[in-house]
Amino acid sequence: MPGSKLGWTKRPAQGQFWAYAKSKYPQVVGDILAYTLSKEGQATQLRLYESPLPVRYPDINAQGDFDPRMQRLFPLIGSQNRLGPSPVVRNPDVSVALQERRTPTPNFGTMIQGIFSGQLRDPRAAMRDLATRSEQELDRAITAARAKGANVSRDDFKFANWDPAKDYTQAEYDAAKR
């Protein structure tokens, strides 16, 4: 599978940590974050949480007692996973719409469970219905955000210059503005 295009993307800013600017203990917060993201801290997390997910350091992942299927997945994560575009990066007002947005029920995860359990008899129709409800919910959330003064529209979620085989970088955001 290496070399194939999976179309698997990640969003910017995942896994980031934040600290309150007026914290009474900024040095302690800094020390905790420094340890958490260090090699030693990542190895400890892997051991303590028995995590099925990779940590930041490939050599630490090699030490984990992972399912062999997960071990095969790790190289794909780095070689196939691309940074996708973010509507919030392009237009911060999108965050207001995303705060307004409610997850449709049943959601994608619940439907997958229904497919595997046999409770969902017509997955294609259920997924079409979910897509319709998701689109309607996005429209509702945009309307609610606009009512709060946010300058947001459906166009904020469109990225005509996106190539899923490449990371979406600042150059792509800049080119999309032209």
Backbone as a chain_set.jsonl record, in Angstrom:
{"seq": "MPGSKLGWTKRPAQGQFWAYAKSKYPQVVGDILAYTLSKEGQATQLRLYESPLPVRYPDINAQGDFDPRMQRLFPLIGSQNRLGPSPVVRNPDVSVALQERRTPTPNFGTMIQGIFSGQLRDPRAAMRDLATRSEQELDRAITAARAKGANVSRDDFKFANWDPAKDYTQAEYDAAKR", "coords": {"N": [[0.801, -1.2, 0.0], [2.115, 1.26, 0.44], [2.837, 4.292, -1.228], [0.428, 4.458, -2.454], [-2.535, 6.484, -2.764], [-4.352, 7.388, -0.155], [-6.071, 9.373, 0.592], [-6.335, 10.413, 3.113], [-6.667, 12.626, 5.643], [-5.483, 15.022, 8.038], [-6.419, 17.444, 10.482], [-5.414, 20.843, 11.062], [-3.871, 21.819, 14.136], [-4.498, 19.746, 15.904], [-4.199, 17.935, 18.929], [-2.945, 19.887, 20.368], [-1.8, 21.702, 23.213], [-2.937, 23.928, 25.712], [-2.433, 26.738, 27.829], [-3.582, 28.747, 30.479], [-3.187, 32.193, 30.25], [-2.925, 33.817, 32.485], [-2.178, 32.176, 34.521], [-1.367, 31.115, 37.826], [0.761, 29.54, 38.14], [2.768, 29.35, 35.957], [5.289, 28.231, 35.39], [5.12, 25.637, 36.362], [3.093, 24.611, 34.713], [4.432, 24.804, 32.277], [6.548, 23.009, 32.766], [5.129, 20.6, 33.033], [3.989, 20.337, 30.462], [6.334, 20.262, 28.936], [7.474, 17.858, 29.831], [5.412, 16.037, 29.166], [5.463, 16.073, 26.385], [7.994, 15.234, 25.82], [10.441, 12.712, 24.893], [10.763, 10.827, 26.961], [8.432, 11.316, 28.456], [6.446, 10.683, 26.553], [6.994, 7.957, 26.193], [6.347, 7.032, 28.736], [3.599, 7.619, 28.816], [2.695, 5.91, 26.815], [3.207, 3.436, 27.989], [1.746, 3.586, 30.462], [-0.934, 4.137, 29.691], [-1.451, 2.14, 27.969], [-1.777, 2.585, 25.282], [-3.363, 2.329, 22.107], [-2.631, 3.909, 20.088], [-0.191, 5.666, 18.103], [2.666, 7.458, 19.414], [4.531, 10.561, 19.429], [7.133, 9.897, 18.678], [8.833, 7.747, 16.574], [10.687, 5.713, 17.379], [9.912, 5.241, 19.972], [7.378, 4.216, 19.582], [8.082, 1.761, 18.529], [8.764, 0.392, 20.786], [6.409, -0.166, 22.002], [3.747, -2.412, 22.919], [2.088, -3.228, 20.619], [-0.748, -4.213, 18.674], [-0.085, -6.266, 15.882], [-1.268, -5.39, 13.512], [-1.624, -2.67, 13.982], [1.035, -1.9, 14.145], [1.777, -2.151, 11.473], [0.287, -0.112, 10.481], [1.398, 2.281, 11.459], [3.681, 3.265, 9.825], [2.206, 4.074, 7.592], [0.713, 6.167, 8.544], [2.516, 8.292, 8.726], [3.42, 8.404, 6.065], [1.188, 8.606, 4.402], [-0.777, 10.255, 5.52], [-2.064, 13.458, 5.288], [-1.931, 17.009, 5.796], [-4.872, 18.631, 5.92], [-7.059, 21.239, 4.57], [-8.33, 23.92, 6.612], [-11.312, 25.385, 7.5], [-11.478, 27.199, 9.619], [-8.914, 28.229, 9.873], [-8.703, 29.704, 7.559], [-10.877, 31.467, 7.867], [-11.556, 32.823, 10.776], [-14.12, 33.312, 11.882], [-15.618, 31.105, 11.287], [-15.421, 29.446, 13.425], [-17.442, 30.186, 15.159], [-19.742, 29.2, 13.928], [-19.117, 26.484, 14.048], [-19.201, 26.075, 16.777], [-21.883, 26.357, 17.195], [-22.889, 24.22, 15.849], [-24.497, 21.062, 15.944], [-24.066, 17.623, 16.601], [-25.454, 15.319, 14.399], [-27.9, 12.827, 15.242], [-28.764, 9.481, 14.757], [-25.158, 9.318, 14.668], [-22.172, 9.135, 12.571], [-20.394, 7.229, 13.733], [-22.156, 5.715, 15.318], [-23.736, 4.657, 13.331], [-21.911, 3.026, 11.972], [-21.466, 1.147, 13.962], [-24.03, 0.048, 13.983], [-24.082, -1.142, 11.461], [-22.119, -3.152, 11.724], [-23.248, -4.62, 13.814], [-25.499, -5.56, 12.678], [-27.906, -4.32, 13.01], [-28.535, -2.196, 11.432], [-30.133, -2.128, 8.56], [-30.155, -1.056, 5.938], [-27.558, 0.308, 4.96], [-26.658, 2.135, 2.965], [-28.84, 3.859, 2.449], [-29.13, 4.888, 5.022], [-26.708, 6.248, 5.343], [-26.94, 8.164, 3.334], [-29.099, 9.588, 4.381], [-27.893, 10.53, 6.743], [-25.936, 12.197, 5.615], [-27.591, 14.144, 4.434], [-28.916, 15.178, 6.725], [-26.672, 16.152, 8.063], [-25.764, 18.161, 6.339], [-27.974, 19.881, 6.46], [-27.811, 20.581, 9.149], [-25.39, 21.948, 9.206], [-26.068, 24.166, 7.641], [-28.008, 25.287, 9.358], [-26.393, 25.898, 11.57], [-24.657, 27.786, 10.469], [-26.456, 29.831, 9.878], [-27.26, 30.468, 12.5], [-24.817, 31.358, 13.519], [-24.351, 33.588, 11.916], [-26.439, 35.169, 12.804], [-25.419, 35.892, 15.194], [-23.553, 37.667, 14.457], [-21.33, 36.731, 13.106], [-19.229, 36.532, 10.276], [-19.731, 34.365, 8.1], [-20.031, 31.698, 5.738], [-21.261, 29.127, 3.488], [-19.307, 28.981, 1.558], [-16.937, 29.205, 2.941], [-16.224, 26.671, 3.577], [-15.336, 25.461, 1.345], [-12.735, 24.364, -0.734], [-11.239, 24.813, -3.426], [-8.682, 24.517, -4.448], [-7.517, 22.352, -3.237], [-5.485, 19.555, -2.917], [-5.657, 16.364, -2.038], [-3.437, 14.714, -1.862], [-1.347, 16.162, -1.006], [0.101, 18.226, 1.591], [-1.854, 20.853, 2.926], [-0.871, 23.984, 2.865], [0.279, 27.237, 4.065], [0.829, 28.536, 1.698], [-1.113, 27.508, -0.044], [-3.447, 28.502, 1.176], [-2.977, 31.228, 0.746], [-2.926, 31.294, -2.076], [-5.545, 30.622, -2.646], [-6.897, 32.901, -1.949], [-6.522, 34.639, -3.998]], "CA": [[0.0, 0.0, 0.0], [2.913, 2.48, 0.345], [2.817, 4.907, -2.537], [-0.949, 4.687, -2.876], [-3.13, 7.698, -2.209], [-5.504, 7.01, 0.649], [-6.972, 10.496, 0.807], [-6.488, 10.462, 4.561], [-6.148, 13.922, 6.057], [-5.591, 15.46, 9.428], [-6.714, 18.862, 10.59], [-4.428, 21.598, 11.829], [-4.051, 22.113, 15.562], [-4.91, 18.624, 16.739], [-3.22, 17.537, 19.925], [-2.261, 21.019, 20.975], [-2.099, 21.977, 24.606], [-3.05, 25.349, 25.988], [-2.32, 27.127, 29.235], [-4.183, 30.044, 30.774], [-2.146, 33.22, 30.26], [-2.77, 34.409, 33.81], [-1.994, 31.093, 35.49], [-0.499, 31.432, 38.968], [1.89, 28.61, 38.128], [3.166, 29.125, 34.562], [6.464, 27.368, 35.308], [4.646, 24.26, 36.563], [2.406, 24.252, 33.475], [5.488, 24.601, 31.283], [7.26, 21.766, 33.08], [4.237, 19.481, 32.717], [3.915, 20.214, 29.009], [7.649, 19.839, 28.436], [7.628, 16.422, 30.109], [4.396, 15.295, 28.414], [5.833, 15.986, 24.971], [9.358, 14.713, 25.679], [10.539, 11.282, 24.601], [10.51, 10.087, 28.2], [7.015, 11.467, 28.781], [5.668, 9.916, 25.581], [7.188, 6.537, 26.506], [5.573, 6.77, 29.951], [2.181, 7.595, 28.443], [2.46, 4.689, 26.059], [3.21, 2.328, 28.952], [0.672, 3.728, 31.444], [-2.263, 4.118, 29.105], [-1.549, 1.002, 27.054], [-2.404, 3.246, 24.147], [-3.278, 1.678, 20.802], [-2.261, 4.926, 19.109], [1.228, 6.015, 18.137], [3.09, 8.707, 20.023], [5.26, 11.429, 18.512], [8.472, 9.418, 18.343], [8.771, 6.397, 16.007], [11.445, 4.717, 18.139], [9.102, 4.916, 21.154], [6.324, 3.328, 19.101], [8.667, 0.427, 18.352], [8.832, -0.238, 22.111], [5.064, -0.472, 22.47], [3.207, -3.743, 22.701], [0.949, -2.956, 19.768], [-1.272, -5.221, 17.777], [0.709, -6.238, 14.645], [-1.944, -4.58, 12.485], [-1.309, -1.277, 14.286], [2.442, -1.695, 13.778], [1.814, -1.938, 10.019], [-0.389, 1.151, 10.207], [2.23, 3.441, 11.826], [4.379, 3.907, 8.698], [1.231, 4.709, 6.704], [0.292, 7.434, 9.135], [3.474, 9.309, 8.306], [3.622, 8.506, 4.622], [-0.053, 8.843, 3.673], [-1.62, 11.247, 6.179], [-1.731, 14.814, 4.856], [-2.582, 18.124, 6.472], [-5.947, 19.153, 5.084], [-7.414, 22.637, 4.81], [-9.205, 24.199, 7.745], [-12.116, 26.589, 7.328], [-11.203, 28.135, 10.71], [-7.647, 28.904, 9.58], [-8.982, 30.696, 6.52], [-11.822, 32.453, 8.378], [-11.806, 32.53, 12.198], [-15.548, 33.365, 12.21], [-16.177, 29.76, 11.133], [-15.466, 28.815, 14.754], [-18.751, 30.464, 15.758], [-20.66, 28.215, 13.345], [-18.775, 25.16, 14.571], [-19.707, 26.012, 18.156], [-23.344, 26.223, 17.094], [-23.212, 22.951, 15.186], [-24.822, 19.9, 16.78], [-23.827, 16.361, 15.909], [-26.693, 14.597, 14.116], [-28.059, 11.535, 15.899], [-27.497, 8.796, 15.0], [-24.011, 9.879, 13.961], [-21.417, 8.198, 11.741], [-19.907, 6.13, 14.561], [-23.3, 4.881, 15.691], [-24.153, 3.914, 12.141], [-20.927, 1.954, 11.739], [-21.801, 0.109, 14.944], [-25.249, -0.602, 13.509], [-23.743, -1.999, 10.322], [-21.418, -4.335, 12.234], [-24.124, -5.417, 14.681], [-26.613, -6.061, 11.888], [-29.129, -3.577, 13.322], [-28.782, -1.244, 10.35], [-30.436, -2.996, 7.409], [-29.872, -0.4, 4.659], [-26.505, 1.298, 5.244], [-26.573, 3.177, 1.934], [-29.912, 4.83, 2.717], [-28.828, 5.538, 6.302], [-25.611, 7.202, 5.126], [-27.513, 9.296, 2.573], [-29.881, 10.357, 5.342], [-26.939, 11.235, 7.61], [-25.351, 13.289, 4.826], [-28.621, 15.19, 4.313], [-29.095, 15.818, 8.031], [-25.432, 16.888, 8.374], [-25.789, 19.376, 5.522], [-28.996, 20.757, 7.039], [-27.304, 21.088, 10.427], [-24.374, 22.964, 8.901], [-26.804, 25.375, 7.236], [-28.604, 25.869, 10.564], [-25.32, 26.461, 12.391], [-24.18, 29.002, 9.793], [-27.49, 30.849, 10.107], [-27.173, 30.874, 13.912], [-23.579, 32.119, 13.686], [-24.566, 34.893, 11.27], [-27.324, 35.928, 13.698], [-24.557, 36.395, 16.272], [-22.626, 38.64, 13.888], [-20.188, 36.108, 12.434], [-19.195, 36.619, 8.818], [-19.447, 32.991, 7.709], [-20.936, 31.166, 4.719], [-20.915, 27.811, 2.955], [-18.075, 29.111, 0.785], [-15.79, 29.045, 3.839], [-15.947, 25.239, 3.7], [-14.937, 24.983, 0.018], [-11.309, 24.555, -1.024], [-11.095, 24.373, -4.812], [-7.288, 24.225, -4.777], [-7.031, 21.299, -2.346], [-5.034, 18.272, -3.459], [-5.524, 15.5, -0.861], [-2.151, 14.016, -1.852], [-0.332, 17.101, -0.514], [-0.259, 19.042, 2.745], [-2.43, 22.159, 2.616], [0.005, 24.896, 3.597], [-0.04, 28.658, 3.966], [0.867, 28.9, 0.272], [-2.414, 27.185, -0.615], [-4.41, 29.497, 1.674], [-2.695, 32.483, 0.045], [-3.328, 31.16, -3.477], [-7.009, 30.57, -2.697], [-7.416, 34.267, -1.781], [-6.374, 35.392, -5.245]], "C": [[0.847, 1.268, 0.0], [2.956, 2.987, -1.087], [1.406, 5.144, -3.046], [-1.47, 5.96, -2.211], [-4.403, 7.318, -1.475], [-6.51, 8.142, 0.806], [-7.279, 10.695, 2.282], [-5.877, 11.764, 5.049], [-6.31, 14.14, 7.55], [-5.872, 16.948, 9.406], [-5.587, 19.567, 11.321], [-4.824, 21.657, 13.298], [-4.585, 20.957, 16.39], [-3.805, 18.321, 17.734], [-2.444, 18.688, 20.532], [-2.704, 21.181, 22.41], [-2.108, 23.479, 24.803], [-2.919, 25.581, 27.48], [-2.912, 28.536, 29.385], [-3.081, 31.081, 30.955], [-1.896, 33.806, 31.64], [-2.639, 33.348, 34.902], [-1.06, 31.538, 36.612], [0.77, 30.593, 38.936], [2.38, 28.339, 36.7], [4.378, 28.194, 34.435], [6.063, 25.892, 35.464], [3.944, 23.765, 35.293], [3.443, 23.955, 32.391], [6.241, 23.304, 31.51], [6.414, 20.539, 32.728], [4.169, 19.262, 31.209], [5.233, 19.732, 28.421], [7.851, 18.344, 28.656], [6.661, 15.6, 29.253], [4.823, 15.079, 26.97], [7.256, 15.485, 24.752], [9.32, 13.23, 25.329], [10.199, 10.453, 25.832], [9.022, 10.138, 28.567], [6.131, 10.665, 27.842], [5.787, 8.415, 25.849], [6.377, 6.157, 27.745], [4.086, 6.695, 29.636], [1.828, 6.304, 27.709], [2.328, 3.494, 27.001], [2.008, 2.405, 29.898], [-0.72, 3.553, 30.852], [-2.496, 2.913, 28.207], [-2.236, 1.452, 25.769], [-2.278, 2.425, 22.872], [-2.813, 2.642, 19.717], [-0.783, 5.277, 19.211], [1.473, 7.326, 18.871], [3.975, 9.433, 19.031], [6.576, 10.862, 17.998], [8.429, 7.983, 17.826], [9.535, 5.349, 16.821], [10.718, 4.335, 19.435], [7.972, 3.971, 20.74], [6.829, 1.901, 18.947], [8.739, -0.328, 19.676], [7.463, -0.687, 22.607], [4.646, -1.889, 22.135], [1.922, -3.594, 21.89], [0.521, -4.192, 19.006], [-0.452, -5.136, 16.476], [0.064, -5.424, 13.531], [-1.668, -3.096, 12.711], [0.137, -0.975, 13.906], [2.568, -1.45, 12.277], [1.2, -0.59, 9.646], [0.517, 2.361, 10.459], [2.982, 4.053, 10.653], [3.421, 4.604, 7.732], [0.786, 6.055, 7.235], [1.224, 8.548, 8.669], [3.553, 9.488, 6.806], [2.358, 8.877, 3.854], [-0.912, 9.972, 4.24], [-1.163, 12.655, 5.811], [-2.522, 15.842, 5.654], [-3.62, 18.715, 5.524], [-6.248, 20.603, 5.404], [-8.362, 22.768, 5.988], [-9.999, 25.477, 7.478], [-11.814, 27.645, 8.402], [-9.891, 28.884, 10.483], [-7.885, 30.01, 8.552], [-9.88, 31.81, 7.042], [-12.142, 32.116, 9.838], [-13.28, 32.578, 12.607], [-16.242, 32.007, 12.049], [-16.3, 29.084, 12.499], [-16.81, 29.058, 15.446], [-19.775, 29.454, 15.227], [-20.379, 26.819, 13.89], [-19.214, 24.995, 16.023], [-21.216, 25.813, 18.176], [-23.755, 24.84, 16.591], [-23.443, 21.828, 16.194], [-24.588, 18.635, 15.962], [-25.163, 15.66, 15.662], [-26.71, 13.237, 14.828], [-29.06, 10.709, 15.109], [-26.394, 9.395, 14.137], [-23.274, 8.772, 13.197], [-20.958, 6.984, 12.555], [-21.013, 5.168, 14.958], [-23.769, 4.05, 14.502], [-23.191, 2.773, 11.827], [-21.189, 0.81, 12.718], [-23.043, -0.665, 14.502], [-25.01, -1.52, 12.333], [-23.103, -3.289, 10.826], [-22.313, -5.219, 13.097], [-25.297, -6.017, 13.912], [-27.917, -5.33, 12.148], [-29.503, -2.587, 12.224], [-28.922, -2.045, 9.061], [-30.062, -2.384, 6.06], [-28.832, 0.702, 4.874], [-26.442, 2.437, 4.231], [-27.628, 4.258, 2.176], [-29.636, 5.592, 4.009], [-27.72, 6.571, 6.135], [-26.082, 8.396, 4.314], [-28.307, 10.208, 3.506], [-28.969, 11.152, 6.276], [-26.313, 12.415, 6.869], [-26.34, 14.451, 4.705], [-28.795, 15.934, 5.633], [-27.864, 16.635, 8.42], [-25.374, 18.2, 7.606], [-26.817, 20.371, 6.076], [-28.514, 21.369, 8.352], [-26.225, 22.142, 10.199], [-25.055, 24.265, 8.478], [-27.413, 26.07, 8.45], [-27.551, 26.553, 11.423], [-24.763, 27.745, 11.778], [-25.18, 30.135, 10.007], [-27.423, 31.367, 11.537], [-25.926, 31.724, 14.148], [-23.72, 33.517, 13.072], [-25.464, 35.777, 12.134], [-26.542, 36.507, 14.872], [-23.496, 37.363, 15.75], [-21.42, 38.049, 13.189], [-20.332, 36.252, 10.923], [-18.755, 35.248, 8.294], [-20.468, 32.545, 6.676], [-20.475, 29.769, 4.315], [-19.585, 27.859, 2.206], [-16.827, 28.933, 1.644], [-15.36, 27.585, 3.958], [-15.495, 24.624, 2.372], [-13.478, 25.337, -0.251], [-11.018, 23.991, -2.41], [-9.661, 23.968, -5.155], [-6.691, 23.124, -3.895], [-6.682, 20.039, -3.124], [-4.794, 17.353, -2.265], [-4.207, 14.737, -0.782], [-1.031, 14.899, -1.295], [-0.834, 17.796, 0.748], [-0.816, 20.375, 2.26], [-1.7, 23.175, 3.484], [-0.454, 26.348, 3.436], [-0.039, 29.115, 2.51], [-0.47, 28.617, -0.406], [-3.509, 28.137, -0.124], [-4.231, 30.808, 0.929], [-3.166, 32.425, -1.398], [-4.851, 31.165, -3.613], [-7.629, 31.965, -2.564], [-7.405, 35.042, -3.082], [-7.501, 35.168, -6.194]], "O": [[0.334, 2.307, -0.416], [3.093, 2.212, -2.034], [1.201, 5.937, -3.965], [-0.91, 6.441, -1.226], [-5.409, 6.97, -2.093], [-7.675, 7.898, 1.119], [-8.383, 11.107, 2.64], [-4.677, 11.98, 4.88], [-7.149, 13.531, 8.215], [-5.593, 17.628, 8.419], [-4.879, 18.949, 12.116], [-6.003, 21.551, 13.636], [-5.085, 21.181, 17.492], [-2.621, 18.436, 17.419], [-1.396, 18.481, 21.144], [-3.83, 20.845, 22.776], [-1.374, 24.209, 24.137], [-3.255, 24.717, 28.29], [-2.75, 29.39, 28.514], [-2.146, 30.868, 31.728], [-0.784, 34.242, 31.939], [-2.954, 33.601, 36.065], [-0.083, 32.248, 36.375], [1.741, 30.901, 39.627], [2.4, 27.182, 36.281], [4.475, 27.444, 33.463], [6.6, 25.017, 34.784], [4.172, 22.639, 34.852], [3.33, 22.961, 31.673], [6.54, 22.58, 30.561], [6.928, 19.559, 32.19], [4.281, 18.131, 30.736], [5.25, 18.896, 27.518], [8.341, 17.644, 27.77], [7.051, 14.583, 28.68], [4.573, 14.018, 26.397], [7.68, 15.327, 23.607], [8.284, 12.578, 25.458], [9.436, 9.491, 25.751], [8.433, 9.125, 28.941], [5.169, 10.035, 28.282], [4.802, 7.684, 25.747], [5.788, 5.077, 27.793], [3.388, 5.809, 30.13], [0.789, 5.694, 27.961], [1.449, 2.65, 26.831], [1.326, 1.403, 30.114], [-1.578, 2.899, 31.444], [-3.612, 2.69, 27.737], [-3.139, 0.795, 25.251], [-1.211, 1.884, 22.583], [-2.622, 2.247, 18.566], [-0.194, 5.193, 20.289], [0.599, 8.191, 18.939], [4.152, 8.969, 17.904], [7.08, 11.317, 16.971], [8.026, 7.083, 18.563], [9.078, 4.212, 16.94], [10.893, 3.225, 19.937], [7.649, 3.032, 21.467], [6.097, 0.945, 19.204], [8.772, -1.559, 19.684], [7.37, -1.498, 23.528], [5.138, -2.486, 21.178], [0.821, -3.804, 22.399], [1.317, -5.089, 18.731], [-0.156, -4.033, 16.017], [0.76, -4.836, 12.703], [-1.497, -2.344, 11.752], [0.424, 0.106, 13.393], [3.381, -0.629, 11.852], [1.549, 0.0, 8.623], [0.415, 3.362, 9.75], [2.931, 5.271, 10.486], [3.78, 5.61, 7.12], [0.513, 6.976, 6.466], [0.77, 9.619, 8.265], [3.734, 10.605, 6.323], [2.454, 9.416, 2.751], [-1.695, 10.579, 3.509], [0.002, 13.0, 6.005], [-3.629, 15.576, 6.122], [-3.282, 19.233, 4.46], [-5.752, 21.141, 6.394], [-9.102, 21.84, 6.316], [-9.413, 26.535, 7.254], [-11.884, 28.844, 8.13], [-9.771, 30.049, 10.862], [-7.337, 31.107, 8.663], [-9.676, 32.976, 6.702], [-12.928, 31.205, 10.097], [-13.656, 31.94, 13.591], [-17.318, 31.785, 12.603], [-17.18, 28.248, 12.704], [-17.263, 28.225, 16.232], [-20.579, 28.919, 15.991], [-21.309, 26.059, 14.163], [-19.561, 23.893, 16.446], [-21.754, 25.171, 19.078], [-24.851, 24.363, 16.885], [-22.694, 21.665, 17.157], [-24.884, 18.594, 14.768], [-25.923, 15.43, 16.602], [-25.675, 12.591, 14.991], [-30.143, 11.215, 14.812], [-26.638, 9.905, 13.044], [-23.705, 7.619, 13.184], [-21.115, 5.845, 12.115], [-20.828, 3.951, 14.935], [-24.149, 2.889, 14.651], [-23.618, 1.679, 11.459], [-21.137, -0.36, 12.339], [-23.097, -1.888, 14.631], [-25.657, -2.56, 12.211], [-23.488, -4.383, 10.415], [-22.15, -6.44, 13.108], [-26.007, -6.88, 14.428], [-28.942, -5.683, 11.565], [-30.663, -2.19, 12.108], [-27.941, -2.574, 8.538], [-29.691, -3.108, 5.136], [-29.176, 1.881, 4.961], [-26.197, 3.584, 4.606], [-27.322, 5.449, 2.111], [-29.878, 6.797, 4.088], [-27.786, 7.651, 6.721], [-25.668, 9.525, 4.578], [-28.206, 11.433, 3.434], [-29.242, 12.317, 6.567], [-26.176, 13.503, 7.429], [-25.958, 15.612, 4.858], [-28.818, 17.164, 5.663], [-27.993, 17.692, 9.038], [-24.982, 19.231, 8.154], [-26.546, 21.57, 6.146], [-28.779, 22.538, 8.631], [-26.161, 23.128, 10.933], [-24.657, 25.345, 8.914], [-27.346, 27.293, 8.567], [-27.776, 27.646, 11.942], [-24.434, 28.686, 12.501], [-24.789, 31.268, 10.285], [-27.519, 32.573, 11.765], [-25.974, 32.702, 14.894], [-23.259, 34.503, 13.646], [-25.274, 36.992, 12.19], [-26.958, 37.498, 15.472], [-22.642, 37.824, 16.508], [-20.561, 38.795, 12.718], [-21.424, 36.111, 10.371], [-17.569, 35.004, 8.075], [-21.628, 32.954, 6.723], [-19.425, 29.297, 4.752], [-18.825, 26.89, 2.219], [-15.773, 28.552, 1.134], [-14.245, 27.302, 4.396], [-15.295, 23.413, 2.283], [-13.047, 26.467, -0.022], [-10.603, 22.841, -2.55], [-9.449, 23.16, -6.059], [-5.47, 22.991, -3.823], [-7.494, 19.526, -3.895], [-3.815, 17.541, -1.543], [-3.891, 14.167, 0.263], [0.1, 14.442, -1.132], [-2.04, 17.939, 0.952], [-0.311, 20.955, 1.299], [-1.895, 23.216, 4.699], [-1.442, 26.636, 2.761], [-0.823, 29.986, 2.133], [-0.915, 29.396, -1.25], [-4.386, 28.535, -0.891], [-5.211, 31.434, 0.524], [-3.743, 33.39, -1.901], [-5.38, 31.668, -4.604], [-8.754, 32.189, -3.011], [-8.176, 35.985, -3.26], [-7.512, 35.737, -7.286]]}, "num_chains": 1, "name": "protein.A"}
